[in-house]
Amino acid sequence: MHMTRFDPPRRTLMGPGPSDVHQRVLDAMARPTIGHLDPAFVGLMDEICDLLRKTFRTDNALTFPVSGPGSVAMEACFVNLLEPGDTIIVCANGVFGGRMKQMAERAGATVVMVHSPWGRAVEIAAVERAIAEHPEARVLAFVHAETSTGARSDAETLARLAQQHDMLTIVDTVTSLGGIPLEVDGWGLDAVYSGTQKCLSCPPGLAPVTFSPRAVARVQERRTEVQSWFMDLRLVMGYWQGGTKRAYHHTAPINALYGLHEGLLMLHEIGLEQSWQRHADAHQRLVAGLADLGLELLVPEAERLPQLNSVIVPDDIDEAAVRATLLNAHNLEIGAGLGDLAGKVWRIGLMGQCADDAHVDLCLSALSGALAAQRSEAAQTA
Ligand SMILES: *Cc1c(COP(=O)(O)O)cnc(C)c1O
């Protein structure tokens, strides 16, 4: 077998993540690798934690990037906050609520599911009923921005319900961080995880997390050991919060962290609120252009995420063929439907670097051409 270097095609990434990564971030990742306990690197780690606090809008001391994709940070929240026999209420309105259920079960918890329709926000009244029926529940888990459908849930109201019943919250902000308003302290969220490859526009493989003092206290009070060594927060804390006495836990992904640092610098050069606004503006432009093409969105207007748009595939269109045309003719990636929505929607991401007029216009013109070509072909063979 003859092996040569791999040169990836130049794509525009407008699916559910990863999103386009800026050359500045890629360049940062190509800088020289140094030791992970080098004093220079320790300084960088502290800066990354500060930038993450600013992005999550929190003063939580325990805020850091987990070495792993979003799903690892997600699992870290479940295995640390739950002990065998605990009851948790998990809200599901798409794929990721289902993943939460599996993780909670593996942690030995009794799981109470609250299902809301796919494409809609988590239904508040249904959560209130579940809490009333399960006063023993200790944790409420939900997804702020459901990437599988494009629905935004009311994290502030859900967190208030949890606080009123002395429950902690586990909140998935993988797709919301940087893209829509998220106020970890303002809303009183407890264990919050995200990812780097969505609205932060960094490569995948790192996952920011933040834990409130209440969540840290719950972890400290555990009667049982966390079953995962790697994700046990009591061990990881010594690494990320050790200052100059930082103890070896695992070798941090040094170069990936250079990239995250640069990406966060870029975000805060624009400004967090300006970034939210850019996502909202790009979304408005996309929705108007889709309407001109006769295309509709799955999610009702009031519950839409700007950064993830599920577009209903018209009956006469082969959805996979359209995605193939975009990829092959335009080097443009958009997402397919997941789970119940497979074959029924396209998912167009406007995340991070992709949330601007140029990306929206590129996508609309490519989509318009692909639809027209497929329809004229169908008319000729009919
Ligand atoms: C992408 C995503 C995840 C998982 O992140 P990975 O990095 O793929 O593990 C979890 N939750 C939501 C809402 C996501 O969009």
The ligand as an SDF file (V2000), in Angstrom:
LIG
                    3D

 15 15  0  0  0  0  0  0  0  0999 V2000
  -22.7280   18.2070   18.9300 C   0  0  0  0  0  0  0  0  0  0  0  0
  -23.5640   18.0610   20.1480 C   0  0  0  0  0  0  0  0  0  0  0  0
  -23.2210   17.1880   21.1940 C   0  0  0  0  0  0  0  0  0  0  0  0
  -22.0680   16.2300   21.1330 C   0  0  0  0  0  0  0  0  0  0  0  0
  -20.8600   16.8070   20.8940 O   0  0  0  0  0  0  0  0  0  0  0  0
  -19.6790   15.8690   20.3300 P   0  0  0  0  0  0  0  0  0  0  0  0
  -18.5180   16.8060   20.2850 O   0  0  0  0  0  0  0  0  0  0  0  0
  -20.1380   15.4060   18.9770 O   0  0  0  0  0  0  0  0  0  0  0  0
  -19.5020   14.7420   21.2580 O   0  0  0  0  0  0  0  0  0  0  0  0
  -24.0220   17.1770   22.3170 C   0  0  0  0  0  0  0  0  0  0  0  0
  -25.1140   17.9520   22.4150 N   0  0  0  0  0  0  0  0  0  0  0  0
  -25.4870   18.7870   21.4310 C   0  0  0  0  0  0  0  0  0  0  0  0
  -26.7100   19.6200   21.5820 C   0  0  0  0  0  0  0  0  0  0  0  0
  -24.7210   18.8570   20.2670 C   0  0  0  0  0  0  0  0  0  0  0  0
  -25.0930   19.6890   19.2790 O   0  0  0  0  0  0  0  0  0  0  0  0
  1  2  1  0
  2  3  1  0
  2 14  2  0
  3  4  1  0
  3 10  2  0
  4  5  1  0
  5  6  1  0
  6  7  2  0
  6  8  1  0
  6  9  1  0
 10 11  1  0
 11 12  2  0
 12 13  1  0
 12 14  1  0
 14 15  1  0
M  END
$$$$
